[in-house]
Each structure stands twice: as structure tokens, then as C-alpha cells.
Amino acid sequence: MVRRRPALVSLLLALSLVLAACGGAPAAKTGSPQQGQQAASGGKTIRVGLVTDVGGLNDHSFNYLADQGLQRAKTELGIQGQVVESHNQTDYIPNLTNFAQQGYDLVIAVGFLMTDAVKTVAKQYPDTKFLLIDDQIEGMPNVASAMFRSEQAGYLVGALTGLIEKQHALPNLKGRDQVAVIGGMKIPPVDAYIAGFQAGVKAVSPQTKVNLVYEGKFDDPTGGREVALSQIAQGSDILFHVAGGTGTGVIKAAESQGVYAIGVDADQNYLAPQTVITSALKRVDVATFDVIKSVRDGTFQPGVHWFDLTNDGVGYAKPVAAVPQSIVRQVEQIRQQIIDGQIKVPATVSQ
Amino acid sequence: MSLGDFLGVQTWVGTISWGAPIALAALGGTFSERTGVVNIAMEGLMLISAFFSVLGAWALHNAWLGLGVGVVSAMLFALLFAWGAIRFKADQIILGMAINTLAMGLTGYLLNTIFGYGGTPVNTPQLPTVSIPLLASIPWLGPVLFRQNVLIYALFILLVLSHFLLFHTRLGLRMRAVGEHPQAADAAGINVYRIRYLGVLLSGFFSGLAGAYLSIGALNSFNVNMSNGRGYIALAAMIFGGWTPLGAFGASMLFGFASSIAFNLQGLGIPKDLVLMLPYVATIVALAGVVGRTTAPAADGVPYDPSESS
């Protein structure tokens, strides 16, 4: 006689699904309809659902910033917001659908990888508004997309890097005149940063070698560390990462070897204050906040919204004190030249 | 990039550090499978330990205590797995996947609840990297073998101990007997359940070390899903290694080598999508080519029921 207990397995599975769904619990606490404040102007409190990509809210960059924008909207605009994390790419459609089904006014999809999921779900729920971050969807009346000219931010930190290499301006440089970029997946929003970085270094210091490696994932910090250690051993002394959660390992490797790193999306200096000399910024928080505000004010515009240096949608974090002021001034001049249109920054990578 | 860089010291250092967490888990998997339990839950056990190691190290201000917390947490979840798989004879694959999903959800939930969205604290203690005097200054061999994180030395020691335990002790013989023919082992007076619990618990212990290596060995932080499939690769390495500790170690290091050179090959201009597949392709080729000639323990994956005759 064989006795099996499918009930035990079912129970475990159910428990794990419940826990998986609880990923966004802290945000959920403030999300219940009863607690929402009335919006200042609209009369009706709008509800906003945010779906993160697989890196999770603790990625120190992209998803984190989107949540920051949502939190700001909650306090400043009195909207209700709820967050749910995606653990797999197969979570995108269920997560987006879930918010739309519950009648949320705006559903935000954080990340290029969610483009197809947004197209599918937005078609089924024409009365719900959607915001896609980092890819373009045009011609759908209920979808807005936020695009960033990240290549401009990449160009600026690239120019800073090139000038530092050229002038041997930091104490722990190895003198090999070689730097590295470590990407996550090879997707357009990552490559935009990288293309800008390559062009920025080349513009000010053509002889500096820029190695380019993709780690292949956004959520593998241990792997990011190994890739970075290998680049450092080959002579790179400034490492720019465009790799989400994987990048925290890159920064850690640079710190352990006493070389330098450049953060991405958010100002990541706090991760290693002596190591992260600046960060290329992409104000996902600003984009998120602006579009939430437009929904509240009834001025929502579908189509593509561009964020770049002219509207402070991209930029670079204040460099650490060790970076000479002369270099920072030069980078500021370059920044102005990009805004004035004197410098055109490419958005595609050269291998 | 020159060929010197390509096969230089750093490639071998990388081989060890890519391979180590996989090898640790694979060693544990050997014990579980040798006693007859397929442990696909190693992925989840690693993730559980990775999280609780950071939590422990941060809360107790000590990386060693963190390691202890991580390993014990992985063993507790291994016990849960063993309870379902052995006592209740649940399907081991489905139960293992349930543990993996649970680990993902639980660690994500606790990360957000305890640490908030800012991630784990940057001042979390880390397990030390130790240079062994004299040996560390040997050219090539020094940096590759003797300038490593403490958990990598632990791996080398545990590798030898595991081999000895499994093939040169009475307990090892009993474990293998239970995995091959539990009815006969039972008839010979061996407590089949107890031996299987031990096998799965050992697997939890090793997966715990592997998870701790990822979070407080190589780094001092936890990220969502940071085990990133290494538990599954460990399962493959253990099979490729013919269900033996030495084989599992060798297969893990082969994977480590493939990972290590993969990132150097990108620099040589080989298409990066092909290169990133390399470690996995190597695993598939190795499994397809070699597994035909190795044999799994006969009762591997089959719940033991004394009332069934065979």
C-alpha cells in the first residue's frame, strides 16, 4: 500500500505562492483604499500600481528609483500606491493584469523587458492607463512610455573617466590607461549608457582602452564580482557598471582591489564611499512622479516622453572630492555643449 | 587582450571562485542522492542560507555567527524537505520546487520587511580572505589556491572528508546501501529513514555553506535571487560527477572554468550570446556524453515504503 500526502505538497506550494505575492508588503500597508487622502485638485483619489522587474526593489538602481517616485507622489500628491515585484519574466503579465483588473488608474511597468507584456495587457484594459519605462510604445491611447537619453549620462561619466586616465588624476590608478564597462544584459537601455561612455572616453582621451563585458544577468552580484576581478587583474582601474543588482558585486570588487567604480541610475556612492567616484544618473523617479502627476491632473499624454540633460532627466552624481575640480569643470562644459547641440552622442555600441 | 590574459592566473582564480559555490552544493547533493533522495531544493536552500547569513552577520556583528545562522537555516529547510520526502513520501521533484519557490518568496519578503528597499546594510561583516604564509607567495599556485576566502579552504577539506566518509566508513557503506537497495538495507537492520534524513541534512549543511559563500564570502550583501540557478547547476555537476564527491568537485570546476573563460572570450570579439551560453552548453554536453556511462543509485528518487516488496 502506498500512502502519499499530496496535501502537504499543496500546502507548501500555496504557502510559497502567498509569500511570493507578499514581496511588496511594506508598500501594501499604505495602499488600502480607506487610508488614502483625497487628492488636492482631482476630487477622486487615484490609485497607482507599480510592477518591478526581476532585480527587485532592492537593486540600488532602477526599480528602487521607480519606487522612490511613487513614494514621493504618495506624500506630495496624496495618491494611493501599491508595488508588486516580479520574480520571473513570466510574472509580468499576471502582475500587470492584476492591477488593471482591480481598476487601478495607472499601472507602471518598470523596464524594457516588459514591453510585450504591456502591449498585451493594455489592449485588454483600454480604460486603464499604463506607463512603460525604458522602451517606446506608440499609437496606443492609454500607454505612455518614458525614454531616457542615457547615452548623455554615459558620455559625461565617460569624459570624466577619460580625463582622469589621461591626467593620472587619482592616486590608485595602475597606469595601464585601461578601463572597463560591465553590462548586464545586452539590451538597448544598457547599450545607450555604454555607447555614450565609449564615446565620452574617446573624445577626451583617444588612447585609453575601454574593455566591454556583459555579465548576462541583472541579479547576480557574485558573478558581477568575478567578472570585475578579472577585468581589474587585466589592468582596468575604473569600472563603469550598467548591470543593476549584478553591479553591486562590481563595486564590491573594485573596493576590495582599491580601484575605482562608477555607479549607474542612482547615486551609488553610499555603497563604497572611497570607491564610487560618481554615478551616471537616470531619473526614473522623476519620470514616474511626472506621469503620476499628469494622471492626477487629467493631463495624461500617451506616447513617448523623452528625458535628457535639458530637463534633468539624466545626468551624473557629484564626483567625490578626490576628483580634481579642473576635471569637473571640463565635464560641466561638455554637459553644456551637449545641451546646446554642439556634441551629438551616439546611442549604439561599438564592440 | 592577449592569450596571456586569456589563460593567465586570473582565469584559474576565477575558475575556483565560480566553481566553489557549485562544488559545495554538489558535494551535499552527493550525500542526499546516495541515500536515495533527489534534492532539487538545493537552489532554494542556498538562497535561504545566503539571506540568513547576511541577516545573522549583520544582527550579531560577526560573519562567523552569520555563517552559523545561514547554515542552520538551510538545514532546517532541508529538514522540512526531508520530512515531506521521506516521512510522507511526497514526490521529491515537486516538493523540491515548492521549497525553491518558498525560498524565493520568503527571502524577498524578509529582505523588504527587515531591511526596506535600500538593500542590506553596507557595513555587514564579511568572512575573511586568508593568505597562507609562504604558500601564497608561490608563483601561479599561490594566488590560485592559497589566497582565498576561508570557505574555499573549507571546500578542499570537506571534499577529502566527504570522499572518506562515503567510501571508507561503515556509515558511508550504509548510506550507499540505502540508496541502492533500501529493502535489503532494512532487512540488514539499517534504519532507512534515519540514514535518508542524515543524507538530506548533510545536503542542507553543504548548500548552506554554498549560500553563505555567495552572500558573506564573496560579498557582504544579499540580493533577490542571488543563487541564480547555481543549485541546479550543482545538481547537474553531481550527476556528471557520477554521484561521487571527487567527480562532483571536478565537474563543478569544469563549469567554473567555462564561466571564467567565457568572459575573457567576449573581449576577443566572439559573439557574446554564444559565449554566455558556454558554461551551460558545457554542462549539457558533459551530461549527455558522460551520464550514459554512469549509473545513479538504484533507489534514487524512490520513496521508501517498508510494506512494498521488491
Interface residues (C-beta under 8 A of the other chain):
Chain A: M1 V2 R3 R4 R5 P6 L8 V9 L12 L13 L15 S16 L17 V18 L19 A20 A21 C22 G23 G24 A25 P26 V54 G55 G56 L57 N58 D59 H60 Y64 D67 E85 H87 K186 N211 L212 V213 Y214 E215 G216 K217 D219 D220 P221 T222 G223 R225 E226 V227 L229 S230 A233 Q234 G245 T248 G249 K252 Y270 L271 A272 Q351
Chain B: M1 D5 G8 V9 Q10 T11 V13 G14 S17 W18 P21 G84 F88 K89 A90 D91 I94 L95 A98 I99 T101 L102 M104 G105 L106 G108 Y109 L111 N112 T113 F115 G116 Y117 G118 G119 T120 V122 L214 A218 L219 N220 S221 N223 V224 N225 M226 N228 S259 S260 F263 N264 Q266 G267 G269 K272 D273 L276 D305 S307 E308
